[in-house]
Amino acid sequence: MSFDLSISGGNVIIDDDISEANALITAISKKGMPCFIFDGEDSSFPSSKLTGIRFIFIDIELKGTSGQPDKTKASKVVHCIQSIISEDNGIYIIIFWTKHTNVIDIVKKSLEDAGINPVKYLNLEKSECKDAEAKEYDINVIQDKINGFSPSAFHLYMNWENSLHMAKDSFLKDFSSLIQVSDSWDVHTGHLFYKLYKSYSEKNEAGTDTDKFKIACRLLNRSFHDYIMHYTDRNLTLPNGLRIETGTIDLKIISKVNSLLFLSNNLMNTHITGNVYIYQNDDLKNNIKTFLLQDDKHIEYDELVQIIITPECDIAQNKILFDNSTGDPKKIHRRISGILFDYPDSLGGTIKKKDARFDIGPFWYNEKVKILILLLSTVDYITERDLPETPLFSLSRDLFFDLLSKTANHVNRLGNYQLSKD
């Protein structure tokens, strides 16, 4: 199943002619796709700028600009878009109701300077998008024209985003209907979420109901993942003109992709599984480098780091080890250590091939390409109070579990002592 407009409300209409705007809304709504409408006046703009907008339909001659110079018309258009779209919006397309490319060129430059330029601009006359007989907007015609002009990669992302939206709707329907709607629906739903929370935290109690709700949602998130997989497997199609094939990608882009997929900067004020911290221990640092590096070749940057590998369930259930030897209870986390390097091309050849290594990277951190090499034999512990207040970043769930699995295999290996011929 392929969608050409956003089914999650990512469509915006900016037109001071309400009759024209309403006609377009009707056409879009008949496809089951919601949209926002603004008349171009400041009083109509949202109190907070919008994110997740994918399509903007905008009249080039808004109120007060008819007969005015191109710069005046363009200035009004840019003001509207900047007042509606957040700098964090992401990819989107603008459909201009005009053939006056001079105005469009000025808008292009202004939006580019503002850092919110779209991936594509389409210029259409309203008459081109209406049914010849009924004189109503034909959404199929509009979508065909969008498909003909916009990049295939944009439709790839749209198809994926719409599939996520369908998965969300389906999961919410299925889960919320487990408790039959009645006068006590609120109470029973609260009981259900408490059950979810307790199944995750067992005997330990979280501080507030909000904390309990967040913990309960961890189970929802895991189940929702299965819905996402189902809907994307069933609905995704590759747009025409786009091929999935090998090619050259810059190392900087690869490192940024790895950071986005496998590292997290959405850090909480708690010490959790997968957090990465810098710490000082010159002896350990030098020992790890000696073990890892082929020679004493100068490395521009290196930093000793530690990753918390305390099982997630232990933290959730407050099963972290406690040290009572001094009479002062201290939470103790398990950790593994390694070296964070800059990633010049020359570094790879200086590193020894060792089974006791776990490499993370290349990834993007502090505006540079980095690699983190962990030594699996460095598993030890640290008290929570000795951890830095803020981690550098955190590992994604899948990457952390891979690290944990390889660490366990390394610790538990028996060795193979068979005699060989040579």
Secondary structure by P-SEA (a helix, b strand, c coil): ccccccccccbbbbccaaaaaaaaaaaaaaacccccccccccccccccccccccbbbbbccccccccccaaaaaaaaaaaaaaccccccccbbbbbccccaaaaaaaaaaaaaacccccbbbbbbcccccccccccccaaaaaaaaaacccaaaaaaaaaaaaaaaaaaaaaaaaaaccccccaaaaaaaaaaaaaaaaaacccccccaaaaaaaaaaaaaaaaaaaaaaaaaccccccccccbbbbbbcaaaaaaaaaacccccccccccccbbbbbbbbaaaaaaaaaacccccccccbbbbbbbbcccaaaaaaccccccccccbbbbbbbbbbbbbbccccccccccccccccccccccccccccbbbbbccccccccccccccccccbbbcaaaaaaaaaaaaaaaacccccccccc
